[in-house]
């Protein structure tokens, strides 16, 4: 969903910094820290003006980042925010409406600023169905997070839509929280979810799986939400406490004046230095076309983009080893 531009904060007057960094998730923070280490002036903006990005959607413990004790996304975001504060890095709250790739200009309403380098670390948003009333129901009866839905449901029945790891794991989370779970997916046979999740769902008496099934309509009801489902030769309605959509994610991107090479899903293709198909435009983190979206890769991409820019500006050489900062 694109925010209303008229109501969004805009940055202060045009900056002469060579780098515009957009986004403050793991990739954006990593890039900001490394740009600062290499002495590269930057202008750093984020729509919400807070560190963390999509980390704030992660309610479960992060278990597979090397050297990091188990903590959820909000806890890791707080650590990153403290690190940014210690380095005295300035993060502006601003909505970048468009980027002119040919002129290397960022547009904020009637204002604009030009930068030789732009780094997009704008993350992703959950995909939605596009049904009538979805915007009004989101966050009340329709959710993108199983943990958030579980807090709302209080053991009432729930429909989970999707066929990937997120849908199957989400169904298990909701079943453990005491809900009866309907798991619906469009495919005749599930191929995207890992075998361990599929086996766990198959052995859970609280979860019923409905293949070749999709939502065709929904409406708020006195007890929750009434959902109309359709499968092969069958159409029926059911009243539920909530619906959880696990349909994957889409990249968050400003309007682009000019073309960037993207994959079939809309994610930006980059090289090993995170350079896009447009000279001077870099993309890092979940917005890039990668086989795996994870915080380890996001952090590495932030460092890669920063080092490439520093080299191009003559601030970093192949035999340069940055000093550690306290």
C-alpha positions in Angstrom: 0.0 0.0 0.0 1.5 3.4 -1.1 1.1 6.0 1.7 -0.7 9.3 1.0 2.1 11.6 -0.1 0.5 14.8 1.2 0.5 13.4 4.8 4.1 12.1 4.8 7.1 13.8 6.4 9.7 15.2 4.0 13.4 15.7 4.6 15.0 19.0 5.2 16.5 21.1 2.5 18.5 19.4 -0.3 21.7 17.8 0.9 25.1 17.6 -0.9 25.8 14.2 0.5 27.0 11.8 -2.3 24.8 9.0 -1.0 21.1 8.7 -0.4 20.3 5.7 1.7 16.6 4.7 1.8 15.5 2.3 4.5 16.5 1.4 8.1 16.2 -2.4 8.4 19.1 -4.7 8.9 20.5 -3.9 5.4 20.1 -0.2 5.8 21.7 -0.1 9.2 24.6 -2.2 8.1 25.1 0.1 5.1 24.9 3.2 7.2 27.4 1.9 9.7 29.9 0.9 7.0 29.5 4.2 5.1 30.2 6.0 8.4 33.3 3.8 9.0 34.6 4.6 5.5 34.0 8.3 5.9 31.3 8.5 3.2 28.8 11.4 3.8 25.2 10.2 3.4 21.6 11.2 3.8 19.7 8.5 5.5 15.9 8.4 5.4 13.1 6.0 6.3 9.4 6.2 6.0 8.8 5.5 9.6 11.9 7.2 10.9 12.8 4.3 13.1 15.4 1.6 13.0 14.3 -2.0 12.4 12.3 -2.2 9.2 10.7 -5.6 8.7 12.3 -6.8 12.0 9.2 -5.4 13.7 7.1 -8.1 11.9 9.2 -11.0 13.4 7.5 -12.2 16.5 9.5 -15.5 16.9 13.0 -15.9 18.2 15.8 -15.5 15.6 17.8 -18.7 16.0 20.2 -18.8 13.1 22.2 -15.6 13.1 25.8 -16.4 14.1 26.8 -15.2 17.6 23.3 -13.8 18.4 21.4 -15.2 21.4 17.8 -16.0 20.6 15.6 -12.9 20.5 12.7 -11.7 18.4 12.8 -9.0 15.8 11.8 -6.1 18.1 14.6 -7.0 20.5 17.2 -7.1 17.6 15.8 -3.8 16.3 16.3 -2.2 19.7 20.0 -3.3 19.7 20.5 -1.9 16.2 18.9 1.4 17.3 21.2 1.6 20.3 24.2 1.0 17.9 23.0 3.8 15.6 22.6 6.2 18.5 26.1 5.4 19.8 27.5 6.3 16.4 25.4 9.5 16.3 24.0 8.7 12.9 21.1 10.8 11.8 18.0 9.0 10.4 15.3 11.3 8.9 11.7 10.4 8.8 10.7 10.9 5.1 8.7 9.4 2.3 10.6 9.1 -1.0 7.8 9.3 -3.6 10.0 8.7 -6.7 13.5 8.3 -7.9 14.6 9.6 -11.3 17.3 7.1 -12.3 18.5 9.1 -15.3 19.1 12.3 -13.2 19.8 10.5 -9.9 17.2 12.7 -8.1 14.9 11.7 -5.3 11.5 13.4 -5.2 9.6 14.4 -2.0 6.4 16.1 -3.1 7.4 19.4 -4.6 11.0 19.1 -3.4 13.9 17.0 -4.7 17.6 16.2 -4.0 20.3 14.9 -6.2 22.9 12.3 -5.2 25.5 10.4 -7.3 24.6 7.2 -5.4 21.3 5.9 -4.2 20.9 2.8 -2.0 17.5 1.2 -1.8 17.0 -0.8 1.4 13.2 -0.5 1.4 12.3 -4.1 2.4 9.0 -5.8 1.7 5.3 -5.9 2.7 3.0 -8.8 3.0 1.0 -9.6 -0.1 -2.7 -9.2 0.1 -5.7 -10.7 -1.7 -7.1 -7.4 -3.0 -10.7 -8.3 -1.9 -13.2 -5.7 -1.0 -12.9 -4.3 2.5 -9.4 -5.8 3.1 -7.9 -2.4 4.0 -10.5 -1.8 6.7 -10.3 -5.4 8.1 -6.5 -5.5 8.2 -5.1 -5.6 11.7 -8.6 -6.3 13.2 -9.9 -9.5 11.6 -7.3 -10.0 8.8 -3.6 -10.4 9.7 -0.3 -11.1 8.2 1.2 -12.4 11.4 0.1 -15.6 13.1 1.5 -14.4 16.5 -0.6 -11.2 16.2 -3.7 -13.2 15.2 -3.2 -15.6 18.2 -3.2 -12.6 20.6 -6.4 -11.4 19.1 -8.2 -14.8 18.7 -8.3 -16.2 22.2 -8.6 -19.7 20.9 -11.4 -19.0 18.3 -11.3 -20.7 14.9 -9.1 -19.2 12.2 -8.4 -19.6 8.5 -4.8 -19.5 7.3 -4.3 -18.9 3.6 -1.1 -20.0 1.8 1.1 -22.9 0.9 4.6 -22.0 1.9 6.6 -22.4 5.2 4.9 -19.3 6.7 1.4 -20.7 6.2 2.2 -24.2 7.6 4.3 -22.8 10.5 1.6 -20.2 11.2 -1.1 -22.9 11.3 1.0 -24.8 13.9 1.5 -21.7 16.0 -2.3 -21.0 16.0 -3.1 -24.6 16.8 -0.7 -24.5 19.8 -2.5 -21.4 21.0 -5.8 -23.3 21.1 -7.5 -22.4 17.9 -9.1 -24.8 15.4 -7.3 -24.0 12.1 -8.4 -24.3 8.5 -5.4 -24.2 6.2 -6.4 -23.3 2.6 -4.3 -23.1 -0.5 -5.0 -22.9 -4.2 -2.8 -25.7 -5.4 -3.9 -29.3 -5.7 -0.7 -30.4 -4.0 1.6 -28.5 -1.7 5.2 -28.1 -3.0 6.6 -25.0 -1.3 6.4 -25.9 2.4 9.2 -27.9 3.9 8.6 -31.5 4.6 9.0 -31.1 8.4 6.2 -28.5 8.5 3.9 -30.6 6.2 4.3 -33.7 8.4 3.7 -31.7 11.6 0.5 -30.2 10.1 -0.7 -33.6 8.9 -0.3 -35.0 12.4 -2.1 -32.2 14.2 -5.7 -32.9 14.9 -6.5 -29.2 15.3 -5.6 -28.4 11.7 -7.7 -29.3 8.6 -6.1 -28.7 5.2 -8.2 -27.7 2.2 -6.5 -28.0 -1.2 -7.6 -26.2 -4.3 -9.5 -23.7 -2.2 -9.6 -19.9 -2.2 -11.4 -17.0 -0.6 -13.9 -15.3 -2.9 -15.5 -12.9 -0.4 -15.5 -11.9 3.3 -17.6 -9.7 5.6 -17.3 -8.6 9.2 -19.9 -10.3 11.3 -21.2 -10.1 14.9 -18.8 -12.8 16.1 -15.8 -12.1 13.8 -15.6 -12.5 10.1 -17.7 -14.5 7.7 -15.7 -16.0 4.8 -16.9 -17.4 1.5 -14.7 -20.2 0.2 -14.6 -21.9 -3.2 -13.0 -25.2 -4.2 -13.6 -27.6 -7.0 -17.4 -28.0 -7.4 -18.1 -26.5 -4.0 -18.8 -23.1 -2.5 -19.5 -22.5 1.2 -19.4 -19.9 4.0 -17.9 -20.2 7.5 -17.7 -17.8 10.4 -14.3 -17.4 12.0 -12.4 -15.4 14.5 -9.9 -14.2 12.0 -8.1 -14.8 8.7 -4.3 -15.0 8.4 -2.8 -14.3 5.0 0.6 -16.0 4.3 0.9 -15.3 0.6 4.5 -14.2 0.5 5.9 -10.7 0.3 6.3 -8.0 -2.4 9.1 -5.4 -2.6 8.6 -1.9 -1.3 9.8 0.5 -4.0 9.3 4.2 -4.7 8.0 5.1 -8.2 11.0 4.8 -10.5 11.6 7.2 -13.4 13.6 4.8 -15.6 14.1 1.1 -15.6 15.8 -1.3 -13.2 16.2 -4.9 -14.1 13.9 -7.0 -11.9 12.9 -10.7 -11.6 9.5 -12.0 -12.4 8.3 -11.2 -8.9 9.4 -7.5 -9.1 12.6 -7.8 -6.9 15.7 -5.9 -8.1 18.5 -7.9 -9.7 21.9 -6.9 -8.4 25.5 -8.0 -8.9 27.9 -9.2 -6.1 28.5 -5.6 -5.1 24.7 -4.9 -4.9 24.8 -2.6 -8.0 21.6 -2.7 -10.0 21.3 -2.4 -13.7 21.3 1.4 -13.4 24.7 3.1 -12.7 24.8 4.5 -9.2 21.7 2.7 -8.0 22.3 0.0 -5.4 19.8 -2.3 -3.8 20.3 -4.3 -0.6 18.3 -6.6 1.7 14.9 -8.1 1.1 14.2 -5.9 -1.9 16.8 -7.8 -4.0 16.2 -10.9 -6.1 17.8 -13.5 -3.9 17.1 -17.2 -3.2 16.9 -16.6 0.5 15.8 -13.6 2.5 17.6 -13.5 5.9 19.3 -11.0 8.2 22.7 -12.4 7.6 22.5 -11.8 3.8 21.0 -8.3 4.4 23.9 -7.3 6.7 26.4 -8.6 4.2 24.8 -6.7 1.3 24.8 -3.5 3.3 28.6 -3.8 3.8 29.1 -4.8 0.1 27.3 -1.7 -1.2 29.0 0.6 1.2 32.5 -0.7 0.3 31.8 -0.4 -3.4 30.6 3.2 -3.1 33.6 4.1 -0.9 36.0 2.7 -3.5 34.3 4.7 -6.3 34.7 7.8 -4.2 38.4 7.1 -3.6 37.9 6.6 0.1 38.7 2.9 0.2 41.4 0.8 -1.4 42.0 -2.9 -1.8 44.6 -3.0 1.0 42.5 -0.8 3.3 41.5 -2.4 6.6 39.1 -0.2 8.6 39.9 0.4 12.3 37.4 -1.0 14.8 35.3 1.7 16.5 34.3 1.6 20.1 
